[in-house]
Amino acid sequence: MTARRKLSVIACPSLRPELELVAAKTGEDVSFRYLEMALHNRSTGALHDALQQAIDSTRGCDVLVIGYGLCNRGIVGIAARDIPLVIPRAHDCIGLLLGSTARYLEELDREPGTYFQSAGWLQAARDAGGQGELTFGPNSNANFERLAAQYGDEAARYLVEELETFLMHYKRLAYVATPLSETAALAAEARSIAAAQGLKYDTLQGDIGWLQRLLTGPWPDEEFLIVRPGQRVGLASGDRLIEAI
């Protein structure tokens, strides 16, 4: 009898509801570790360093799955140690929730000024805000008073202006609906955020097939990169996005 493969997953908390739904349905032997949501608001190096530290401290599994996309190049340079890494060839978590890079790019081509949200993104942002972290985007909790308390008045004025400029580029908020029990309530929350910001609102039907393949395999080369021990992640040309070097 073949022993079951044991997976360990290091992922963005924005993917938590869907990943755990898939794991429960498939019965895979999976352990999860979620990094801080706030890493999205810091430098590219912050995400890279946090991922590498998590990889270096992981033991007792056969495969280490990385639940991040390219994510502003935050995964570039991370290295496999003794355990192979499996990484989706995705730009970010939204492509994974939509089921393919092609569909993600189609949505951006159709409406370039789109801000995407999902159940996990809304929940993770709410949790981060409850823990006192600053969150950004259409449902940001950042205001002058909070920013000034942390960074001083001059920096706070600059950051408020930058946030306003950032939001000016968005015309649509698109909520990616996945088969979760709470998705209707969260879609209503996303609709309210869009209305408050004067954004057009759309609900997009998600597809968690890519996430299912991430946890269960097989890992076809067109969708996943396998990084063997001693290799690290490099940028690749075209729609491959990343390569092992």
C-alpha positions as CSV (number, residue, x, y, z in Angstrom):
1,M,0.0,0.0,0.0
2,T,1.4,3.4,-1.0
3,A,1.8,5.9,1.8
4,R,-0.2,9.1,1.6
5,R,1.6,12.2,0.6
6,K,1.8,14.8,3.3
7,L,1.5,18.4,2.2
8,S,2.3,21.6,4.1
9,V,0.8,24.8,2.7
10,I,2.2,28.3,3.2
11,A,-0.5,30.7,1.9
12,C,-2.0,34.2,1.8
13,P,-4.9,34.4,4.3
14,S,-7.0,35.7,1.4
15,L,-7.2,32.1,0.1
16,R,-7.9,30.5,3.5
17,P,-11.7,29.8,3.0
18,E,-11.3,28.2,-0.4
19,L,-8.2,26.2,0.5
20,E,-9.7,24.8,3.6
21,L,-12.9,24.0,1.7
22,V,-10.9,22.1,-0.9
23,A,-8.9,20.2,1.8
24,A,-12.1,19.2,3.6
25,K,-13.7,17.9,0.4
26,T,-10.7,16.0,-0.9
27,G,-9.5,14.6,2.4
28,E,-5.9,15.4,1.7
29,D,-3.4,15.3,4.5
30,V,-2.6,19.0,4.6
31,S,-1.4,21.4,7.3
32,F,-1.8,25.2,6.7
33,R,0.2,28.2,7.7
34,Y,-1.0,31.7,6.8
35,L,1.3,34.7,6.7
36,E,0.3,38.2,7.6
37,M,-2.2,40.0,5.4
38,A,-0.2,43.2,6.0
39,L,2.7,41.8,3.9
40,H,0.8,43.0,0.9
41,N,1.2,46.6,2.1
42,R,4.9,46.4,2.7
43,S,7.8,46.1,0.3
44,T,8.4,43.2,-2.1
45,G,11.3,42.2,0.1
46,A,9.0,41.8,3.2
47,L,6.9,39.1,1.5
48,H,10.0,37.4,0.1
49,D,11.7,37.3,3.6
50,A,8.5,36.1,5.4
51,L,8.0,33.3,2.8
52,Q,11.6,32.2,3.0
53,Q,11.6,32.1,6.8
54,A,8.4,30.0,6.7
55,I,10.0,27.6,4.1
56,D,13.1,27.3,6.2
57,S,11.2,26.4,9.4
58,T,8.9,23.8,7.8
59,R,9.6,20.2,8.6
60,G,7.8,16.8,8.4
61,C,6.1,17.0,5.0
62,D,6.8,15.6,1.5
63,V,5.8,18.7,-0.5
64,L,5.6,22.3,0.4
65,V,2.8,24.2,-1.4
66,I,3.1,27.9,-1.8
67,G,-0.4,29.5,-1.9
68,Y,0.8,32.8,-3.5
69,G,1.0,34.0,-7.0
70,L,3.8,36.2,-8.4
71,C,2.4,38.9,-6.0
72,N,4.4,41.9,-7.1
73,R,7.4,39.6,-7.5
74,G,7.4,38.7,-3.8
75,I,8.1,35.0,-4.5
76,V,11.1,35.8,-6.8
77,G,14.3,34.4,-5.3
78,I,12.7,32.1,-2.7
79,A,14.6,28.9,-2.4
80,A,13.7,25.2,-1.8
81,R,15.8,23.6,1.0
82,D,15.2,19.9,1.7
83,I,11.5,19.9,0.5
84,P,10.3,20.6,-3.0
85,L,8.1,23.6,-3.6
86,V,5.0,23.7,-5.7
87,I,4.0,27.2,-6.8
88,P,1.1,28.1,-9.1
89,R,2.0,30.2,-12.2
90,A,-0.5,32.9,-11.2
91,H,-0.2,36.7,-11.0
92,D,-2.0,36.8,-7.7
93,C,-4.7,35.1,-5.6
94,I,-7.5,36.4,-7.9
95,G,-6.3,34.4,-10.8
96,L,-6.4,31.3,-8.6
97,L,-9.9,32.1,-7.5
98,L,-11.1,32.7,-11.1
99,G,-9.6,29.4,-12.2
100,S,-7.0,30.5,-14.7
101,T,-4.6,33.3,-15.7
102,A,-6.4,33.6,-19.0
103,R,-9.7,34.5,-17.3
104,Y,-8.0,36.9,-14.9
105,L,-6.4,38.7,-17.8
106,E,-9.7,38.8,-19.7
107,E,-11.4,40.5,-16.8
108,L,-8.6,43.1,-16.6
109,D,-8.7,43.7,-20.4
110,R,-12.5,44.1,-20.2
111,E,-12.4,46.6,-17.3
112,P,-8.8,47.7,-16.6
113,G,-9.8,49.8,-13.6
114,T,-11.0,46.8,-11.6
115,Y,-10.4,46.1,-7.9
116,F,-11.0,42.5,-7.1
117,Q,-12.3,41.2,-3.7
118,S,-13.2,37.8,-2.4
119,A,-14.5,36.2,0.8
120,G,-11.0,35.5,2.1
121,W,-9.8,39.0,1.2
122,L,-12.7,40.7,3.1
123,Q,-12.3,38.4,6.1
124,A,-8.6,38.8,6.3
125,A,-8.8,42.6,6.0
126,R,-11.4,42.6,8.7
127,D,-9.2,40.4,11.0
128,A,-6.2,42.6,10.3
129,G,-8.1,45.8,11.1
130,G,-9.4,44.2,14.3
131,Q,-5.8,43.5,15.3
132,G,-4.9,47.1,14.8
133,E,-3.2,46.7,11.4
134,L,-3.7,49.3,8.7
135,T,-5.5,48.0,5.7
136,F,-5.7,49.6,2.2
137,G,-8.0,49.5,-0.8
138,P,-11.6,50.5,-1.1
139,N,-12.4,49.3,2.4
140,S,-9.3,50.8,3.9
141,N,-9.3,51.6,7.6
142,A,-6.4,54.1,7.1
143,N,-7.2,57.7,7.9
144,F,-5.2,60.8,8.7
145,E,-5.5,60.3,12.5
146,R,-4.3,56.6,12.4
147,L,-1.5,57.3,10.0
148,A,-0.3,60.4,11.9
149,A,-0.2,58.4,15.1
150,Q,2.1,55.9,13.5
151,Y,4.1,57.9,11.0
152,G,3.7,61.6,12.0
153,D,1.7,64.4,10.4
154,E,3.8,65.1,7.3
155,A,4.0,61.4,6.3
156,A,0.3,61.0,7.1
157,R,-0.7,63.8,4.7
158,Y,1.4,62.2,1.9
159,L,0.0,58.7,2.5
160,V,-3.6,60.0,2.5
161,E,-2.9,61.8,-0.9
162,E,-1.4,58.6,-2.2
163,L,-4.3,56.5,-1.1
164,E,-6.8,58.9,-2.8
165,T,-4.7,58.8,-6.0
166,F,-4.6,55.0,-5.9
167,L,-8.4,54.8,-5.6
168,M,-8.9,57.2,-8.5
169,H,-7.6,54.6,-10.9
170,Y,-10.4,52.1,-10.0
171,K,-13.8,52.2,-11.7
172,R,-15.2,48.8,-10.8
173,L,-15.2,46.5,-7.7
174,A,-15.6,42.8,-8.7
175,Y,-16.4,40.3,-6.0
176,V,-15.3,36.7,-6.9
177,A,-17.9,34.4,-5.5
178,T,-16.9,30.9,-4.6
179,P,-18.9,28.0,-3.1
180,L,-18.8,29.1,0.5
181,S,-21.8,29.3,2.9
182,E,-21.1,32.9,3.7
183,T,-20.5,34.2,0.2
184,A,-23.9,35.9,-0.3
185,A,-23.4,38.0,2.9
186,L,-19.8,38.9,1.9
187,A,-21.0,39.8,-1.7
188,A,-23.5,42.2,-0.1
189,E,-20.6,43.7,2.0
190,A,-18.5,44.1,-1.2
191,R,-21.5,45.8,-2.9
192,S,-21.8,48.2,0.0
193,I,-18.1,49.1,-0.3
194,A,-18.4,49.7,-4.0
195,A,-21.4,52.0,-3.4
196,A,-19.6,53.9,-0.7
197,Q,-16.6,54.5,-3.1
198,G,-18.8,55.2,-6.2
199,L,-17.6,52.2,-8.0
200,K,-19.5,50.0,-10.5
201,Y,-20.1,46.6,-8.9
202,D,-20.0,43.1,-10.4
203,T,-20.1,39.6,-9.0
204,L,-17.9,37.1,-10.9
205,Q,-18.4,33.4,-10.5
206,G,-15.2,31.8,-9.2
207,D,-13.7,28.5,-10.1
208,I,-11.7,26.7,-7.4
209,G,-10.5,23.9,-9.7
210,W,-7.0,25.5,-9.8
211,L,-6.8,25.5,-6.0
212,Q,-8.0,21.9,-6.0
213,R,-5.2,20.9,-8.3
214,L,-2.8,22.8,-6.1
215,L,-3.6,20.6,-3.2
216,T,-4.2,17.3,-4.9
217,G,-2.0,17.3,-8.0
218,P,-1.1,16.4,-10.6
219,W,0.9,19.6,-11.2
220,P,1.1,20.2,-14.9
221,D,3.9,22.4,-16.0
222,E,1.6,24.9,-17.7
223,E,-0.1,25.7,-14.3
224,F,2.6,25.0,-11.7
225,L,6.3,25.4,-11.1
226,I,8.1,22.6,-9.1
227,V,11.2,23.9,-7.4
228,R,13.6,21.1,-6.4
229,P,15.9,21.3,-3.4
230,G,18.8,23.6,-4.2
231,Q,16.8,25.6,-6.7
232,R,15.2,29.0,-6.4
233,V,12.4,30.9,-8.2
234,G,13.3,33.2,-11.0
235,L,11.3,35.3,-13.4
236,A,10.3,33.7,-16.7
237,S,9.2,35.3,-20.0
238,G,5.6,35.2,-21.3
239,D,2.7,33.6,-19.5
240,R,5.0,31.1,-17.6
241,L,5.8,33.9,-15.2
242,I,8.3,32.0,-13.1
243,E,11.0,29.3,-13.5
244,A,13.3,27.3,-11.4
245,I,17.0,28.3,-11.5
